[in-house]
Amino acid sequence: MDLLALADFTLVARHGGFGRAARASGRPKATLSRRVAELEAALDIRLIERGGRALKLTEEGRALFERTGALLTELDETVGAIASGGQTPRGRLRISAPLLFSQTAMGKLAATFALKYPAVRLDVTSDDRTVDMVEEGYDLVIRVNPAPDDSLVGRIFVRDRMVVVAHPALPRPDDGAPVRAIVRSSDPITSWAVSGPAGPARISVEPILRLTSLIMVRDAVRAGVGAACLPLSLASHDIAAGRLVHWADLDAPPVALWTLYPSRRLLSPRVSAFLDHLKDAFPTGTSAELAAYVEG
């Protein structure tokens, strides 16, 4: 089998089309099309359905891409590591990070990393969904409390917790009456289970605002519209300044931010460098440290 043709097919499949693959690689579209056709002829199978606007793999093409894409990526990284002496981070580093962390910390992290490692081309996307690292071509993902996955290796770099906060002028009901609340659009809640100095309790809520971003929720709480549940790292400075009041901690598992990468893939120098960069930014991994980094 022609490995170069196989690599070209993988490139086209990963980018979702000949045009996109050509733009990403800087190679002629006609060359990529010819190489894929040669691979199909050598294997005597059709890998790509022709005629549609969007690229569509055949069943055989999808199977080939799923089985060889990760192997070719690992081979490319191994060769790159050897060529660079195994030490100097270089090349493209694709990272997927959750929306809130991207909005509050990722810009600063990316900028300081780029200054430290100018030979790395950092590409960060914000996404709360569970991405397919291999199929979508990510080197590293950052996720909040991810589900166990045997195909991934990970480590926690920050721990946080959720707290219920409100504007100082908003009275906390003591008779069990529901409190006006600002919640995430995806949260179908009627109450918060909390823990405080008096022990476990439950706060009934009446959602009056549903917002997609926790930054938006935080801003609405500051305006005195209602109470909300926020990460402590996002609310701690407002609590310290008296702009918000800490009512209680949410009775829930801690919030853990993880870095994840494929377990079968060689850990490239650029991924190792970014993991070290996170460790330098958050040496103790506490919510207070994250809050200080965001505000700093």
Backbone bond lengths (Angstrom), bond angles and torsions (degrees), N, CA, C in turn:
res aa  C-N    CA-C-N  psi(-1)  N-CA   C-N-CA  omega(-1)  CA-C   N-CA-C  phi
1 M - - - 1.465 - - 1.525 109.66 -
2 D 1.323 117.27 138.98 1.457 123.10 178.09 1.527 108.71 -77.64
3 L 1.339 117.25 107.66 1.462 120.79 -177.04 1.527 112.29 -65.65
4 L 1.339 116.88 -31.48 1.458 119.85 178.11 1.531 110.73 -66.82
5 A 1.321 116.85 -40.77 1.464 120.34 176.56 1.520 110.69 -65.97
6 L 1.328 116.24 -39.06 1.467 120.30 177.69 1.527 110.66 -63.78
7 A 1.336 116.24 -39.33 1.464 120.48 177.65 1.527 110.87 -64.79
8 D 1.344 116.77 -38.24 1.463 119.93 178.15 1.531 110.84 -66.65
9 F 1.328 117.23 -40.49 1.463 120.43 176.82 1.527 110.55 -61.75
10 T 1.328 116.77 -43.30 1.469 121.02 179.31 1.522 110.84 -62.84
11 L 1.323 116.23 -40.09 1.461 121.05 178.04 1.528 111.02 -60.86
12 V 1.322 116.85 -45.94 1.467 121.50 -179.94 1.523 110.82 -65.83
13 A 1.339 117.11 -42.93 1.459 120.58 -179.39 1.525 111.11 -65.44
14 R 1.329 116.99 -40.45 1.465 120.67 -177.88 1.522 111.58 -67.25
15 H 1.331 117.22 -36.31 1.466 120.29 -177.44 1.528 112.47 -90.69
16 G 1.321 117.21 -6.62 1.457 119.65 174.92 1.511 115.31 79.13
17 G 1.314 118.47 24.12 1.466 119.82 177.26 1.516 111.78 158.96
18 F 1.329 115.68 159.28 1.458 120.88 -179.19 1.529 111.32 -68.18
19 G 1.339 116.58 -40.86 1.458 119.76 -178.91 1.519 112.33 -64.33
20 R 1.328 116.21 -45.90 1.467 119.99 179.53 1.521 110.95 -64.37
21 A 1.332 116.37 -41.41 1.462 119.96 179.26 1.531 110.75 -64.24
22 A 1.323 116.40 -38.59 1.466 120.40 179.20 1.527 110.67 -64.61
23 R 1.340 116.65 -43.24 1.471 119.97 179.74 1.520 111.60 -66.41
24 A 1.333 116.54 -38.29 1.462 120.46 -177.97 1.527 111.94 -70.81
25 S 1.341 116.24 -34.98 1.468 120.23 -174.63 1.529 113.54 -98.45
26 G 1.342 115.94 -16.40 1.463 119.45 -176.51 1.512 113.42 76.12
27 R 1.338 116.99 16.60 1.468 121.05 -179.73 1.519 109.46 -103.93
28 P 1.338 118.14 153.38 1.467 120.53 -179.20 1.528 111.93 -62.86
29 K 1.313 115.46 138.89 1.459 120.92 177.97 1.524 111.33 -60.49
30 A 1.324 116.26 -39.33 1.467 120.53 -179.04 1.524 111.04 -63.68
31 T 1.318 116.91 -36.44 1.464 120.29 179.25 1.522 110.97 -65.88
32 L 1.327 116.39 -43.57 1.463 120.36 178.71 1.521 110.78 -62.79
33 S 1.325 116.42 -42.60 1.467 120.46 179.61 1.533 110.90 -62.67
34 R 1.343 115.95 -41.83 1.467 119.69 179.94 1.524 111.24 -65.98
35 R 1.335 116.88 -40.90 1.457 120.13 -177.85 1.531 111.48 -66.94
36 V 1.336 116.78 -38.43 1.456 119.65 177.83 1.526 110.22 -66.77
37 A 1.331 116.61 -40.24 1.474 120.52 177.51 1.525 110.87 -62.05
38 E 1.337 116.83 -39.00 1.466 120.73 177.94 1.527 110.79 -65.13
39 L 1.341 117.30 -38.51 1.462 120.72 177.74 1.523 110.59 -64.93
40 E 1.337 116.04 -42.99 1.462 119.84 177.76 1.525 110.97 -60.63
41 A 1.331 116.69 -40.98 1.464 120.38 179.87 1.523 111.02 -66.37
42 A 1.342 116.67 -39.45 1.461 120.33 -179.46 1.521 111.41 -67.02
43 L 1.337 116.36 -37.08 1.458 120.46 -179.30 1.524 112.25 -87.16
44 D 1.325 115.90 -15.21 1.467 122.43 -177.45 1.523 111.68 60.93
45 I 1.341 116.08 38.00 1.468 121.65 174.88 1.526 108.19 -141.30
46 R 1.326 116.03 154.36 1.462 120.84 175.76 1.528 108.30 -91.25
47 L 1.322 115.83 127.03 1.463 121.38 -177.79 1.519 113.19 -100.33
48 I 1.336 116.99 -27.88 1.461 122.39 -175.73 1.520 109.08 -130.54
49 E 1.338 116.01 133.99 1.462 121.04 175.38 1.515 108.95 -77.68
50 R 1.304 117.83 125.37 1.459 122.11 178.78 1.533 110.47 -90.99
51 G 1.330 114.70 154.67 1.459 119.54 171.50 1.511 114.89 108.76
52 G 1.323 119.52 -27.93 1.460 120.60 -179.23 1.512 111.69 -86.14
53 R 1.332 115.99 163.69 1.465 120.11 178.19 1.522 110.98 -68.73
54 A 1.336 116.09 -45.74 1.454 120.48 -179.68 1.520 110.08 -94.82
55 L 1.324 115.73 146.71 1.454 119.54 179.00 1.522 110.16 -65.90
56 K 1.323 116.24 134.58 1.455 121.89 178.11 1.516 108.55 -133.29
57 L 1.328 115.45 120.37 1.457 120.13 178.81 1.522 109.92 -79.45
58 T 1.323 115.70 145.59 1.453 119.31 170.50 1.523 108.12 -73.17
59 E 1.315 116.67 172.59 1.465 119.82 178.09 1.522 110.66 -59.52
60 E 1.344 116.35 -40.69 1.452 120.48 178.70 1.535 111.23 -68.25
61 G 1.339 116.04 -37.82 1.456 119.96 178.43 1.517 112.28 -64.92
62 R 1.334 115.92 -40.49 1.461 120.26 178.91 1.524 110.80 -64.91
63 A 1.333 116.08 -41.77 1.466 120.07 179.57 1.525 110.78 -63.94
64 L 1.341 116.72 -41.93 1.458 120.42 179.82 1.523 110.89 -64.42
65 F 1.335 116.90 -43.01 1.464 120.82 -179.00 1.526 111.26 -64.52
66 E 1.332 117.04 -43.39 1.465 120.76 -178.33 1.524 111.60 -64.14
67 R 1.327 116.26 -33.50 1.464 119.29 -175.10 1.523 113.71 -89.22
68 T 1.315 117.47 -25.24 1.463 119.50 -175.34 1.526 113.57 -109.24
69 G 1.340 117.53 -19.60 1.460 119.71 -176.13 1.518 112.70 -58.57
70 A 1.343 116.63 -49.08 1.462 120.58 -178.52 1.522 111.27 -66.80
71 L 1.351 116.72 -37.25 1.459 120.20 -179.65 1.524 111.59 -65.18
72 L 1.330 116.53 -41.50 1.462 119.81 179.33 1.524 111.23 -67.91
73 T 1.342 116.40 -37.48 1.462 119.82 177.12 1.521 110.56 -62.61
74 E 1.337 116.05 -43.44 1.459 120.51 179.19 1.526 111.04 -64.25
75 L 1.328 116.63 -40.72 1.460 120.75 178.56 1.523 110.67 -63.29
76 D 1.327 116.27 -42.82 1.465 120.99 179.91 1.523 110.39 -63.34
77 E 1.351 116.82 -41.16 1.462 120.36 -179.87 1.528 111.14 -68.24
78 T 1.335 116.20 -36.93 1.460 120.04 178.57 1.523 110.33 -63.38
79 V 1.331 117.00 -46.96 1.457 121.36 178.77 1.525 110.32 -62.01
80 G 1.347 116.04 -42.28 1.462 119.53 179.48 1.516 112.40 -63.45
81 A 1.351 115.86 -39.64 1.461 119.81 179.38 1.520 111.15 -65.62
82 I 1.343 116.63 -40.13 1.463 120.74 178.95 1.526 110.52 -66.79
83 A 1.336 115.95 -43.58 1.466 120.59 -178.25 1.523 111.99 -63.70
84 S 1.335 116.25 -31.76 1.468 119.86 -178.34 1.521 112.19 -93.78
85 G 1.323 115.52 9.31 1.452 118.97 -179.37 1.511 112.53 81.67
86 G 1.331 116.55 6.81 1.453 121.04 177.91 1.511 114.38 73.54
87 Q 1.333 117.26 6.94 1.453 119.58 -172.96 1.523 113.63 -122.27
88 T 1.313 118.40 -42.28 1.458 121.33 -171.88 1.523 111.29 -83.09
89 P 1.345 118.45 116.55 1.475 120.05 177.20 1.521 110.54 -66.60
90 R 1.323 116.07 129.47 1.457 120.84 178.28 1.515 108.37 -155.37
91 G 1.322 116.79 165.36 1.456 121.82 178.64 1.522 112.27 94.09
92 R 1.327 115.18 -174.21 1.456 121.41 -175.75 1.527 110.66 -84.90
93 L 1.324 116.12 135.62 1.465 122.46 176.65 1.521 108.28 -124.08
94 R 1.349 116.02 109.51 1.469 121.51 -179.45 1.517 109.78 -98.70
95 I 1.335 115.74 126.99 1.465 122.07 -177.71 1.516 109.22 -128.81
96 S 1.330 116.43 137.33 1.465 122.43 171.31 1.523 107.58 -110.95
97 A 1.331 116.77 129.72 1.463 121.50 -177.14 1.525 109.60 -133.28
98 P 1.339 117.66 150.48 1.469 119.98 179.50 1.524 111.82 -66.15
99 L 1.309 115.64 156.84 1.459 121.77 -171.29 1.525 112.74 -59.10
100 L 1.333 118.12 -49.77 1.466 119.98 -175.50 1.525 111.23 -63.20
101 F 1.322 117.55 -45.98 1.463 120.35 179.71 1.524 110.32 -63.59
102 S 1.327 117.05 -37.01 1.459 120.46 177.88 1.520 111.00 -64.28
103 Q 1.341 116.55 -43.21 1.460 120.58 -177.69 1.527 112.41 -67.90
104 T 1.317 117.80 -34.02 1.461 120.51 -172.83 1.526 114.68 -98.05
105 A 1.326 118.30 -31.55 1.463 119.39 -170.98 1.517 115.28 -130.88
106 M 1.337 118.09 -25.27 1.458 119.93 -168.64 1.528 113.31 -69.13
107 G 1.318 117.30 -32.56 1.463 119.36 178.88 1.513 111.60 -61.14
108 K 1.324 116.25 -45.87 1.468 121.11 179.13 1.524 110.61 -66.70
109 L 1.331 116.76 -43.04 1.459 120.62 178.62 1.530 111.43 -60.51
110 A 1.336 115.51 -45.85 1.463 120.38 -178.68 1.529 110.88 -63.57
111 A 1.328 116.72 -41.68 1.468 120.35 -178.22 1.522 111.59 -65.43
112 T 1.315 117.02 -45.99 1.468 119.78 -179.30 1.532 110.96 -67.94
113 F 1.342 117.13 -33.41 1.461 120.22 176.74 1.529 110.44 -67.56
114 A 1.324 116.56 -42.35 1.464 120.90 179.92 1.528 111.29 -62.87
115 L 1.315 117.25 -37.04 1.460 120.37 177.94 1.527 111.33 -68.77
116 K 1.326 115.62 -34.30 1.457 120.24 -178.34 1.527 112.38 -77.95
117 Y 1.358 115.68 -34.22 1.466 120.43 -176.55 1.539 109.64 -128.71
118 P 1.322 117.40 77.42 1.475 120.55 -175.52 1.523 114.08 -65.60
119 A 1.335 118.70 -16.87 1.466 120.63 -179.28 1.527 112.26 -84.27
120 V 1.329 117.44 -5.08 1.468 121.67 178.42 1.521 109.04 -97.75
121 R 1.324 116.15 130.87 1.462 121.81 176.38 1.529 107.74 -97.98
122 L 1.317 115.87 99.73 1.462 122.19 -174.11 1.524 110.39 -84.35
123 D 1.331 115.78 131.51 1.467 122.64 -179.48 1.525 107.55 -130.84
124 V 1.343 116.93 108.05 1.460 122.00 -175.48 1.527 109.92 -113.84
125 T 1.323 116.94 130.43 1.456 121.70 174.15 1.523 109.26 -118.85
126 S 1.333 116.07 146.33 1.465 122.27 179.52 1.517 109.20 -100.04
127 D 1.322 116.42 123.47 1.452 120.24 -176.10 1.520 109.42 -160.79
128 D 1.335 117.44 127.40 1.462 121.00 178.03 1.524 112.70 -88.66
129 R 1.337 117.44 -8.89 1.458 119.19 -179.50 1.521 110.78 -78.25
130 T 1.326 116.05 164.31 1.458 121.27 176.18 1.527 108.66 -82.58
131 V 1.326 116.03 108.03 1.458 119.71 -177.39 1.524 109.53 -85.14
132 D 1.333 116.09 155.09 1.457 122.28 172.50 1.527 106.89 -90.49
133 M 1.325 116.43 104.70 1.464 120.16 -171.70 1.518 112.77 -60.07
134 V 1.330 116.29 -45.44 1.458 120.05 -175.52 1.515 110.68 -70.93
135 E 1.326 116.86 -49.62 1.455 120.68 -175.19 1.524 111.83 -67.73
136 E 1.348 117.18 -32.81 1.460 120.55 -177.69 1.527 112.75 -96.73
137 G 1.321 116.09 -0.11 1.454 119.69 171.52 1.512 115.91 76.99
138 Y 1.340 118.25 32.17 1.463 120.69 177.32 1.524 110.31 -92.15
139 D 1.327 115.95 142.62 1.458 121.50 176.16 1.528 111.51 -89.16
140 L 1.332 116.28 -29.97 1.457 121.76 -174.44 1.521 108.56 -153.60
141 V 1.314 116.92 141.29 1.464 120.01 173.52 1.516 109.02 -127.58
142 I 1.312 115.43 149.41 1.466 122.78 173.54 1.518 106.69 -113.06
143 R 1.332 116.24 127.50 1.461 120.36 -176.44 1.526 110.96 -138.61
144 V 1.339 115.03 155.02 1.462 122.03 178.02 1.528 108.53 -98.48
145 N 1.335 116.17 121.46 1.472 122.20 178.41 1.531 111.95 43.35
146 P 1.329 118.41 60.03 1.469 120.07 -177.40 1.526 112.03 -69.83
147 A 1.322 115.62 153.21 1.460 120.80 174.91 1.527 109.20 -70.08
148 P 1.329 117.95 148.64 1.468 120.08 178.69 1.525 111.38 -58.06
149 D 1.327 115.73 140.77 1.465 121.37 -179.37 1.528 107.86 -147.86
150 D 1.332 115.52 113.97 1.468 120.22 -177.00 1.524 112.87 -64.71
151 S 1.337 117.00 -19.85 1.460 119.66 -177.40 1.527 112.33 -84.91
152 L 1.350 117.09 -3.75 1.458 121.07 -176.77 1.528 111.40 -121.57
153 V 1.313 115.06 148.98 1.456 122.99 172.82 1.518 106.88 -111.94
154 G 1.334 117.31 140.88 1.460 118.21 -177.95 1.504 113.28 -152.12
155 R 1.323 113.30 169.16 1.462 120.89 175.40 1.523 109.12 -148.44
156 I 1.300 116.51 149.32 1.472 122.07 175.73 1.529 108.51 -84.05
157 F 1.337 116.50 132.88 1.460 118.32 176.73 1.525 112.99 -117.31
158 V 1.340 118.11 -14.76 1.470 121.50 175.25 1.527 108.74 -147.51
159 R 1.329 115.77 139.17 1.464 121.70 172.91 1.526 108.42 -116.90
160 D 1.311 115.87 137.95 1.459 122.15 -178.54 1.517 107.88 -136.30
161 R 1.320 117.43 177.51 1.460 120.35 173.56 1.512 109.27 -146.69
162 M 1.322 115.71 157.36 1.451 121.75 -178.60 1.526 110.24 -93.95
163 V 1.334 115.22 136.70 1.465 120.98 -179.72 1.519 110.09 -130.47
164 V 1.328 115.82 150.91 1.464 121.61 175.42 1.517 107.88 -94.40
165 V 1.328 116.41 124.51 1.457 121.87 -176.82 1.525 109.90 -130.72
166 A 1.332 115.46 161.54 1.459 120.87 178.91 1.523 109.01 -155.65
167 H 1.316 115.43 164.76 1.468 121.38 173.90 1.526 108.43 -67.49
168 P 1.343 117.98 144.17 1.479 120.00 -179.42 1.527 113.67 -56.39
169 A 1.331 117.52 -27.41 1.468 120.02 -178.41 1.523 112.64 -81.04
170 L 1.325 117.97 -9.21 1.470 120.72 -178.26 1.525 109.14 -88.18
171 P 1.343 117.70 116.85 1.470 118.94 -179.33 1.521 111.37 -73.60
172 R 1.327 115.55 143.36 1.458 120.20 176.20 1.524 108.60 -89.02
173 P 1.334 118.27 122.57 1.476 120.03 -179.54 1.523 110.99 -62.58
174 D 1.311 116.10 136.60 1.462 119.95 177.40 1.522 112.26 -114.70
175 D 1.326 115.45 8.04 1.459 119.49 -179.13 1.527 112.26 -113.88
176 G 1.348 116.30 14.80 1.458 119.81 -179.89 1.512 114.25 83.54
177 A 1.324 118.23 -1.67 1.466 121.33 179.25 1.528 109.59 -67.21
178 P 1.325 118.15 147.19 1.469 119.69 -178.66 1.529 111.61 -68.29
179 V 1.308 115.84 145.91 1.452 122.03 177.82 1.525 108.96 -99.80
180 R 1.324 116.11 144.94 1.462 120.41 174.78 1.521 107.91 -64.37
181 A 1.340 115.91 130.87 1.458 119.51 -171.74 1.519 111.87 -134.87
182 I 1.339 114.54 151.83 1.459 123.21 173.21 1.520 106.06 -111.89
183 V 1.319 117.26 124.70 1.462 120.75 -174.82 1.517 110.43 -130.19
184 R 1.332 115.69 163.98 1.453 120.97 172.79 1.520 109.44 -67.40
185 S 1.308 117.15 147.22 1.465 121.47 -177.90 1.518 112.02 -58.75
186 S 1.328 116.82 -29.73 1.466 120.60 -176.16 1.516 113.38 -90.07
187 D 1.343 118.39 2.84 1.471 121.28 -176.20 1.524 111.30 -99.71
188 P 1.351 118.41 102.87 1.471 120.83 178.11 1.532 110.69 -86.05
189 I 1.325 117.36 69.58 1.464 119.82 -172.71 1.522 111.58 -107.93
190 T 1.328 115.09 155.44 1.467 122.31 174.00 1.517 111.55 -122.71
191 S 1.351 116.81 -10.15 1.466 120.25 179.49 1.520 109.83 -161.87
192 W 1.335 115.58 162.13 1.460 122.34 174.37 1.524 109.14 -114.63
193 A 1.307 117.81 126.85 1.460 122.04 171.17 1.525 106.90 -84.52
194 V 1.338 116.69 121.23 1.456 120.51 -173.42 1.520 110.39 -129.31
195 S 1.334 114.50 166.64 1.462 121.26 173.69 1.517 107.92 -134.90
196 G 1.327 114.93 139.96 1.450 120.92 -178.52 1.506 110.70 -150.52
197 P 1.328 117.44 -166.53 1.468 120.71 -179.97 1.527 112.89 -57.20
198 A 1.330 117.09 -31.32 1.464 120.24 -178.61 1.520 112.51 -87.92
199 G 1.351 117.17 2.02 1.450 120.05 179.54 1.516 112.18 100.85
200 P 1.343 117.55 -169.86 1.467 121.11 -179.69 1.525 112.05 -63.46
201 A 1.328 115.25 145.43 1.470 120.86 178.61 1.522 107.63 -154.78
202 R 1.309 114.86 175.23 1.464 120.38 177.89 1.521 108.42 -135.44
203 I 1.325 115.59 130.56 1.465 121.57 178.74 1.517 107.95 -107.16
204 S 1.330 116.74 116.31 1.461 120.46 175.96 1.520 109.13 -73.74
205 V 1.325 115.95 141.25 1.462 119.46 -176.82 1.523 110.63 -127.70
206 E 1.308 114.33 150.00 1.462 122.89 173.21 1.527 107.11 -120.87
207 P 1.332 118.17 96.50 1.469 119.51 -177.82 1.530 111.25 -61.51
208 I 1.325 115.10 123.32 1.467 119.82 177.54 1.529 111.25 -112.67
209 L 1.328 115.80 -15.65 1.460 121.19 175.55 1.526 108.63 -138.42
210 R 1.323 116.47 133.85 1.462 121.65 174.31 1.526 107.16 -121.22
211 L 1.324 115.77 117.66 1.455 121.93 -174.26 1.525 110.30 -126.07
212 T 1.321 117.01 149.07 1.463 120.17 -174.19 1.521 113.26 -83.47
213 S 1.321 118.09 -22.01 1.460 121.50 -174.38 1.522 110.77 -115.86
214 L 1.345 116.62 139.08 1.467 119.76 176.74 1.525 111.52 -69.21
215 I 1.315 117.76 -24.26 1.469 120.12 173.65 1.531 108.72 -64.56
216 M 1.329 117.11 -43.14 1.462 121.06 177.06 1.528 110.86 -63.85
217 V 1.332 116.87 -40.87 1.466 120.62 177.87 1.523 110.04 -60.94
218 R 1.330 117.39 -46.41 1.461 121.53 179.07 1.529 112.27 -58.53
219 D 1.331 116.05 -42.97 1.462 119.80 -179.55 1.525 111.53 -66.30
220 A 1.338 116.76 -37.03 1.468 120.23 178.94 1.521 111.11 -69.18
221 V 1.325 117.98 -36.19 1.467 121.08 176.57 1.521 109.86 -65.03
222 R 1.308 117.17 -41.81 1.467 120.99 177.60 1.527 111.50 -57.26
223 A 1.342 115.70 -34.36 1.468 120.01 -177.99 1.530 112.31 -77.05
224 G 1.344 117.87 -6.71 1.450 120.49 175.89 1.510 114.97 86.96
225 V 1.337 116.85 16.49 1.466 119.93 -178.02 1.521 111.69 -71.12
226 G 1.322 116.88 -37.41 1.459 120.16 -178.41 1.508 111.07 -177.31
227 A 1.317 116.58 -176.55 1.456 122.60 176.99 1.527 109.11 -87.32
228 A 1.342 115.88 164.53 1.459 119.89 -179.91 1.517 109.55 -156.82
229 C 1.319 113.90 163.98 1.466 121.69 175.62 1.519 107.44 -107.64
230 L 1.333 116.71 120.14 1.464 122.00 -175.05 1.522 110.85 -133.09
231 P 1.333 118.18 156.01 1.462 119.80 170.00 1.527 109.75 -62.45
232 L 1.322 116.15 139.78 1.468 119.35 -178.75 1.528 110.68 -58.16
233 S 1.321 117.99 -37.12 1.463 120.91 -179.11 1.523 111.85 -61.29
234 L 1.335 117.45 -28.65 1.462 121.56 -178.79 1.528 111.44 -84.83
235 A 1.327 117.00 -22.43 1.471 120.74 -174.56 1.518 113.93 -108.83
236 S 1.328 118.82 -12.94 1.468 120.88 -169.25 1.522 113.36 -62.01
237 H 1.334 118.20 -38.94 1.464 119.40 -179.15 1.528 111.04 -68.73
238 D 1.327 117.21 -37.09 1.463 119.99 176.51 1.527 111.11 -68.15
239 I 1.319 117.38 -35.44 1.466 120.55 176.87 1.529 109.99 -65.77
240 A 1.341 116.01 -45.94 1.467 119.82 -179.74 1.519 112.08 -63.56
241 A 1.347 116.70 -33.22 1.476 120.59 -179.22 1.517 112.79 -84.86
242 G 1.344 118.06 -4.52 1.462 121.04 179.69 1.517 114.31 83.48
243 R 1.338 116.77 6.21 1.459 118.87 178.46 1.526 112.02 -77.38
244 L 1.330 116.05 -23.23 1.456 121.48 176.58 1.518 109.12 -133.70
245 V 1.325 115.17 156.04 1.458 121.80 177.33 1.531 108.52 -114.83
246 H 1.323 114.84 133.43 1.468 121.24 178.62 1.526 108.58 -84.63
247 W 1.342 117.16 109.60 1.461 121.48 -179.92 1.523 112.09 -80.47
248 A 1.328 116.61 -46.69 1.463 120.19 -175.89 1.522 109.57 -170.92
249 D 1.331 116.19 167.43 1.462 122.03 171.92 1.522 109.15 -90.53
250 L 1.312 116.56 141.31 1.458 119.44 174.44 1.527 108.73 -68.44
251 D 1.319 116.21 133.33 1.463 121.29 179.11 1.526 108.00 -80.83
252 A 1.325 115.55 84.37 1.460 121.65 -174.60 1.522 108.55 -155.52
253 P 1.336 117.52 161.90 1.470 119.47 177.10 1.522 110.78 -58.96
254 P 1.338 117.68 152.99 1.464 120.44 177.94 1.526 111.22 -60.34
255 V 1.316 115.03 155.07 1.453 121.37 175.08 1.527 107.48 -87.81
256 A 1.317 116.61 122.51 1.461 120.51 -179.20 1.519 109.76 -119.80
257 L 1.318 115.85 127.93 1.466 122.01 174.93 1.527 108.22 -94.44
258 W 1.344 114.84 123.73 1.458 122.25 -177.06 1.526 111.00 -112.97
259 T 1.327 115.93 148.36 1.451 121.55 163.24 1.525 107.36 -103.92
260 L 1.334 117.17 135.27 1.457 122.42 -176.60 1.524 110.31 -131.15
261 Y 1.337 115.69 144.72 1.457 121.14 174.55 1.526 108.41 -150.94
262 P 1.333 118.27 158.06 1.466 120.74 -175.12 1.526 112.20 -61.19
263 S 1.332 116.22 133.68 1.463 120.71 -176.85 1.516 112.50 -69.50
264 R 1.344 117.59 -25.06 1.465 121.23 -177.60 1.525 112.13 -87.03
265 R 1.289 117.17 -8.18 1.464 119.44 -173.11 1.528 110.85 -95.29
266 L 1.324 115.46 138.73 1.450 120.64 174.08 1.527 109.03 -59.27
267 L 1.326 116.27 132.29 1.456 120.09 179.22 1.521 108.39 -74.76
268 S 1.320 115.93 107.88 1.465 121.09 -174.60 1.524 110.23 -73.78
269 P 1.347 117.07 158.39 1.463 120.11 177.88 1.523 113.01 -57.05
270 R 1.334 118.07 -35.18 1.472 119.31 -178.18 1.529 111.55 -71.57
271 V 1.349 118.11 -35.79 1.465 120.26 175.81 1.527 109.65 -68.30
272 S 1.330 116.87 -44.53 1.466 120.74 177.41 1.523 110.81 -58.65
273 A 1.332 116.22 -40.48 1.464 120.34 -179.55 1.527 110.91 -64.68
274 F 1.343 117.19 -39.70 1.466 118.43 -179.64 1.530 110.71 -70.71
275 L 1.333 117.66 -37.14 1.460 120.19 176.46 1.531 110.27 -61.44
276 D 1.324 116.64 -41.76 1.465 120.38 177.06 1.530 110.88 -65.81
277 H 1.329 115.76 -35.60 1.470 120.95 178.80 1.530 110.55 -63.25
278 L 1.323 116.60 -41.57 1.467 120.49 176.02 1.523 111.21 -63.85
279 K 1.338 116.07 -41.60 1.467 119.98 179.28 1.515 111.01 -62.74
280 D 1.324 117.51 -38.57 1.457 120.85 177.45 1.530 111.43 -66.37
281 A 1.338 115.97 -37.11 1.463 119.94 -179.02 1.520 111.95 -73.37
282 F 1.344 116.43 -34.68 1.469 120.88 -177.04 1.528 109.51 -130.40
283 P 1.335 117.59 71.50 1.473 120.26 -175.00 1.522 114.09 -63.47
284 T 1.321 118.47 -32.37 1.468 120.51 179.27 1.522 112.18 -102.53
285 G 1.332 117.65 -19.33 1.455 121.92 174.83 1.512 115.03 69.96
286 T 1.331 117.99 31.58 1.460 121.17 -179.75 1.530 110.87 -96.26
287 S 1.338 115.30 163.35 1.461 119.76 177.23 1.523 111.11 -64.59
288 A 1.341 116.83 -34.23 1.463 120.67 178.48 1.530 110.36 -64.15
289 E 1.331 115.73 -38.52 1.458 120.10 179.02 1.527 111.10 -66.72
290 L 1.339 116.72 -41.56 1.462 120.64 176.96 1.515 110.84 -63.44
291 A 1.346 117.09 -42.53 1.466 121.01 179.23 1.522 110.70 -62.42
292 A 1.330 117.30 -41.97 1.465 120.68 179.82 1.524 110.92 -66.45
293 Y 1.337 116.84 -36.49 1.468 120.60 179.01 1.520 110.69 -66.60
294 V 1.337 116.16 -41.27 1.463 121.06 -179.25 1.513 111.23 -65.87
295 E 1.330 116.80 -40.54 1.463 120.78 -177.04 1.525 112.76 -85.01
296 G 1.311 117.19 -16.17 1.466 120.84 -175.09 1.509 113.73 -73.71
